[in-house]
């Protein structure tokens, strides 16, 4: 028979085992909750309405979801009467008033045609219109430079006008054709191979190599304007920066294979836009885009930008609330109520920013308003983040979202102290979208050197759009002047300067009339 001491020892052993098992159960429950959230997120990503690449049945079979779907009880069929969609209306006639009338067609009744003398025209004619177009039309422009000599003095050499300077010296291409090829590639995202096929339909053979050479020469002409725009941005005290991956081929090292390069976009609100090209995403290569900058630097939390802000003197890092919000948006399924509250509070920050812009507050007024209205909201968000971080696994989505926000908290709060900076980096992120759309068509850059050329031309086109200037109109202006321009004229030839010049002319026209 067991003694009292033995029973007590056995009881203690059972208690220890029970405590261990309870701890294990708690651990497993937390893990199960995390895995359930992950699976739910995975299902939503691959089986949701946005999935277009992967067949949902294949994924379900591979992951064992097929049985689950089979066991799901059959849903009751609900029928409803679909409302007939309204007929699509054509644009109103006023939308085409700006188009010139190239041709007027008069249609006479058959009776009048048979005996014109027996009828007389009365009242106003019934008029309608139709919109027509001519396909791209290629033609030659003949340039004659007659030779002359002085009458009565045959000893003098003949005189002839100098050949006009053109962007592509010795080529048959005009400025208009150059601009058309560039706009098709970089604004309409038509690869050169596709353009070649299109032009062939209109009876003109332009090879890809020829057009690529034209683009290379145009980029060389535009580089002086591009360099000035870049130096102007770097010399300012506020800069927004972001990067996007671009695939490229380096035939000298990896024949037939693509590597990952990057466009780094730098800008400031209301300023020009500059893309720089880098073959890697190392800190050194990325930081070349902002080398020499001193002031407020707004970016996401990529390490290259953080390192630059820490090592460069006089740099203040401004965070991006759009990035912070994005992390919590992805964590909605893990803690719906808490995340919903966070998103509402961040939404309040954005709502105030929009109202202050509508009221046209200056920088100091905006700073004071942020301190009074937005700072308490930001402090409340911090307390919520700290609490949620303590309650969540570090690898969970909510844990990662809290870590991102708190780890960069000083940068996220910096906008409160500066009334002339944005709450997020969306302005420069939106500038990257055209290149992202383009690479879906042309897939990759054919050579590393073409990356810089593309960066130059994208910078010019996006700067034109930023300032409300037609890129084709500006390129015709710039390429027509650059062959004869001096270095001192470059600052007056940027897209921003061109927009200001056009605005000044528009203001003066009514006064002169």
TAZI-V246747 format. One line per field, one symbol per residue. phi: phi as a letter, one per 20 degrees, with the letter a starting at -180 (. if undefined). psi: psi as a letter, one per 30 degrees, with the letter a starting at -180 (. if undefined). Layout:
BEGIN
phi=???
psi=???
END
This chain:
BEGIN
phi=.fefffffffffffffffffffffffffffffgffffffffffffedffefcedffffffffdmeffffffffffffddbefffffffefgffffdffffeebdddddffffgfbffeccfcmeffccbcecbdfgcebededdcfeccffmcfffffdbfffffcgdfmdeeefffgfffffffedemegffffgfffffencddfffffffffffffffffffgffgfffffffdbbdbbcbfcfbddffccfmdddddbedecabgndfccdddbfcdfgffffffcgnfcqeddafefgfffffffeefmddedecffffffffgfdgffcgfffgffffffffgfffgfffffflfefffffffffeeeffffffffffffffffedfgeffffffffgfffdffffefffecfddefbdfgfffffggffffffeembefbgfffffffffgfffffffgemdfgfffffffffeggdeeffeggedfgfffffffffffffgffff
psi=kkleeeeeeeeeeeeeeeeeeeeeeeeeeeeeeeeeeeeeeeeeefflffkfekkeeeeeeeggfeeeeefkkkkkkkkljkkkkkkkklklfffgffkljfkkkkjkleeeeeiefflkkkaklkkalkkllklkkklkjkjkilkllkkgiffkllkkkkkkklejkglfkleeeeeeeeeeefefhjleeeeeeeeefggkjjleeeeeeeeeeeeeefeeeeeeeeeeeefagkkkkllkkkklkjffeikflkljakkjkkllkfalkkklkkflgleeeefffgkfkkakjklagkeeeeeeeeekkgkkkkljfeeeeeeeefgefeieeeeeeeeeeeeeeeeeeeeeeefhkaeeeeeeeeeeefeeeeeeeeeeeeeeefflkefleeeeeeeeeefheeeffffffjfgllfageeeefffeeeeeeffefelkfkeffeeeeeeeeeeeeeeeeghkjeeeeeeeeffeefglleffefggleeeeeeeeeeeeefeeef.
END
